[in-house]
Amino acid sequence: MSSTPELRVTTDLVGDTVALFLETNPRTIALSGGSTPKPVYERLAETPYPWEEVDAFFGDERCVPADHPDSNFRMANESLLSKVPARAHPMVGCDPDAYTRELQQVFGPDLPRFDLLFMGIGDDGHTASLFPGKPALDVTDRWVVGVPEPGMPPEHPRMTLTFPVLNAAKLALFLAQGEKKRDALRKLVGGDESIPAARVKSDRVIVLADPEAAG
């Protein structure tokens, strides 16, 4: 496992992310929410790719209906999944056991090994719905867990993939944009495990950041 994230500073976050996606050629992906990946998904929707071979899961989700403004699925569906023939696996219903079974249908009984994880990083260093100081950080015997008190707005309960799943992935791709991410990004790249994002130890960890985030 790699312990050193690779930082790539870019003025074309969308273009470089799509290029890395095509280079990786993934068939199993986990999508993230937030504003940063949305233009990436929109560009991917316009990109020729064998989407019919892709299973698209989610790294985390808020416990809201699929059409709710705060739903990660709604954003990803509007920008990408409704426009390509990928097999979508939304986290709606907020049932960790049901989502574990859905993962097993694609990956089998062994720990899921995603080709590509899209990861975000919060100002506090959280990633997916793995927040500083929360019990989900220490779960090693489950693939998916509920996060009843995320500790940040909007205060919906959530569920999230756990570190064993994130760490088994072939590539974790963090996207970081804006000056507010600078401190968390410095800790991530420096391997400061006081933040959850720095505890992601996939085979490869690549951080694509704009100049403002990279400082």
Summary of the structure (lengths in Angstrom):
residues: 215
radius of gyration: 15.7
end to end distance: 27.2
largest distance: 42.8
contacts: 714
relative contact order: 0.21
helix: 35%
strand: 20%
